[in-house]
Amino acid sequence: MPQPAKRNKKKTGAYKIRRMTEADVDAVMIIERDVYPFPWTEGIFRDCLRVGYGCWLIEREAENHGYCVMMVGGGDAHVLNLCVKPESRGQGLGRIMLAHMMDKARHLAVETLLLEVRPSNRTAIQLYHSVGFNEIGVRKDYYPAQNGREDALILALHL
């Protein structure tokens, strides 16, 4: 006799990306401070919103799971911040947000998408390489670090 089909327990609600607003900055700052030893300030996020940078959240059921910020100008776009809260990692949310920024950049006729990443952030580097980013340079002593400064790898993707 055939077994009844097993029902997969489905997570309620799907992830969606929406524009960040001033009202979201407090929730973004909770994640920012949790993830980074040298976090951005509220003022930086508010300035990004004020000048019209692309700022988005990825959420499910009104819970923020991550955010990203992109600046566009002069035919290029620059990923300034891409962050997923620790307990939401491993679900492809960083990849989803990166794809979102890539789509937005293409829509704006951007030719090159740039970003900096710490050489110690192997997970991020693997993600960026997997979608076609290539290393084009190094910014010496770019990031603050516990014992001084850390370089930044400069990565680029031709769109």
C-alpha positions as CSV (number, residue, x, y, z in Angstrom):
1,M,0.0,0.0,0.0
2,P,1.5,3.4,-1.0
3,Q,2.5,5.8,1.8
4,P,0.7,9.1,2.0
5,A,2.7,12.0,0.7
6,K,4.7,13.7,3.3
7,R,4.0,17.4,3.7
8,N,6.9,19.7,3.8
9,K,6.6,22.1,6.6
10,K,6.9,25.4,4.8
11,K,8.2,28.6,6.2
12,T,5.5,31.1,6.4
13,G,5.9,34.0,4.0
14,A,8.5,34.6,1.4
15,Y,11.5,36.9,1.5
16,K,11.0,40.2,-0.3
17,I,13.2,43.2,-1.0
18,R,11.9,46.7,-0.4
19,R,13.4,50.1,-0.3
20,M,14.9,51.2,3.0
21,T,13.3,54.3,4.7
22,E,14.4,56.5,7.5
23,A,12.1,54.5,9.8
24,D,14.2,51.4,9.1
25,V,17.6,52.8,10.2
26,D,17.2,51.7,13.9
27,A,16.5,48.1,12.8
28,V,19.4,48.2,10.3
29,M,21.7,49.5,13.0
30,I,21.0,46.5,15.3
31,I,22.3,44.2,12.6
32,E,25.1,46.5,11.6
33,R,26.4,46.7,15.2
34,D,26.0,42.9,15.6
35,V,27.9,42.0,12.5
36,Y,30.7,44.5,12.2
37,P,33.4,45.4,14.8
38,F,33.6,48.8,13.1
39,P,30.0,49.5,12.0
40,W,28.7,52.3,9.9
41,T,26.9,55.0,11.9
42,E,23.2,56.0,11.8
43,G,24.4,59.2,10.1
44,I,26.0,57.3,7.3
45,F,22.8,55.3,6.6
46,R,20.7,58.5,6.8
47,D,23.1,60.3,4.4
48,C,22.9,57.4,1.9
49,L,19.1,57.7,2.0
50,R,19.1,61.5,1.8
51,V,21.3,61.6,-1.3
52,G,19.3,58.9,-3.1
53,Y,21.6,55.9,-3.0
54,G,19.9,52.6,-3.6
55,C,19.2,51.3,-0.1
56,W,17.1,48.1,0.3
57,L,16.1,45.6,3.0
58,I,15.4,41.9,2.6
59,E,12.6,40.9,4.9
60,R,10.0,38.3,5.7
61,E,6.9,39.0,7.6
62,A,8.2,42.5,8.3
63,E,11.4,41.2,9.9
64,N,14.6,42.6,8.5
65,H,17.1,39.9,7.6
66,G,19.6,42.1,5.9
67,Y,20.2,45.2,3.8
68,C,22.3,46.6,1.0
69,V,23.4,50.0,-0.2
70,M,24.6,50.9,-3.7
71,M,25.8,54.2,-5.2
72,V,25.4,54.9,-8.9
73,G,27.2,57.5,-11.0
74,G,29.2,58.1,-14.1
75,G,28.4,54.8,-15.7
76,D,29.5,52.8,-12.7
77,A,27.8,51.5,-9.6
78,H,29.5,50.8,-6.2
79,V,28.2,48.3,-3.7
80,L,28.8,50.1,-0.4
81,N,27.3,47.7,2.0
82,L,25.8,44.2,1.8
83,C,24.9,42.5,5.1
84,V,22.9,39.5,6.3
85,K,22.2,39.1,10.0
86,P,24.1,36.0,11.4
87,E,21.1,33.8,12.2
88,S,19.8,34.3,8.6
89,R,23.0,33.3,6.8
90,G,23.3,30.3,4.6
91,Q,19.9,30.8,3.0
92,G,21.1,32.7,-0.1
93,L,19.9,36.1,1.0
94,G,23.2,37.8,0.2
95,R,23.1,36.3,-3.3
96,I,19.5,37.5,-3.6
97,M,20.4,41.1,-2.6
98,L,23.5,41.1,-4.8
99,A,21.3,40.0,-7.8
100,H,18.9,42.7,-7.0
101,M,21.6,45.4,-7.1
102,M,23.0,43.9,-10.3
103,D,19.5,44.1,-11.9
104,K,19.0,47.7,-10.7
105,A,22.5,48.6,-12.1
106,R,21.7,47.0,-15.5
107,H,18.4,48.9,-15.6
108,L,20.3,52.1,-15.1
109,A,22.7,51.2,-17.9
110,V,25.6,50.8,-15.6
111,E,28.7,49.3,-17.2
112,T,30.7,48.2,-14.2
113,L,29.7,47.2,-10.7
114,L,32.5,47.8,-8.1
115,L,33.0,46.9,-4.4
116,E,35.6,46.5,-1.7
117,V,35.9,43.5,0.5
118,R,38.2,42.5,3.3
119,P,40.5,39.7,2.3
120,S,39.6,38.0,5.6
121,N,35.9,37.8,4.5
122,R,36.2,34.6,2.5
123,T,32.5,33.9,2.4
124,A,31.8,37.2,0.7
125,I,34.7,36.8,-1.7
126,Q,33.3,33.4,-2.7
127,L,29.9,34.9,-3.4
128,Y,31.3,37.7,-5.5
129,H,33.5,35.4,-7.5
130,S,30.6,33.0,-8.1
131,V,28.7,35.7,-9.9
132,G,31.6,36.9,-12.0
133,F,33.4,39.6,-10.0
134,N,37.2,39.8,-10.6
135,E,39.9,41.4,-8.4
136,I,41.2,44.5,-10.0
137,G,43.3,46.0,-7.2
138,V,44.0,46.5,-3.5
139,R,43.4,49.5,-1.3
140,K,46.1,49.4,1.3
141,D,45.0,49.9,4.9
142,Y,41.5,50.6,3.9
143,Y,39.5,49.1,6.8
144,P,40.0,49.6,10.5
145,A,40.9,46.4,12.3
146,Q,41.5,45.2,15.8
147,N,45.3,45.5,15.4
148,G,45.6,48.5,13.0
149,R,44.3,48.4,9.5
150,E,43.3,45.8,6.9
151,D,43.6,46.1,3.1
152,A,40.6,46.0,0.8
153,L,40.3,43.9,-2.3
154,I,38.7,45.9,-5.1
155,L,36.4,43.7,-7.2
156,A,34.7,44.6,-10.4
157,L,31.9,43.0,-12.6
158,H,31.3,44.1,-16.1
159,L,27.6,44.2,-16.7
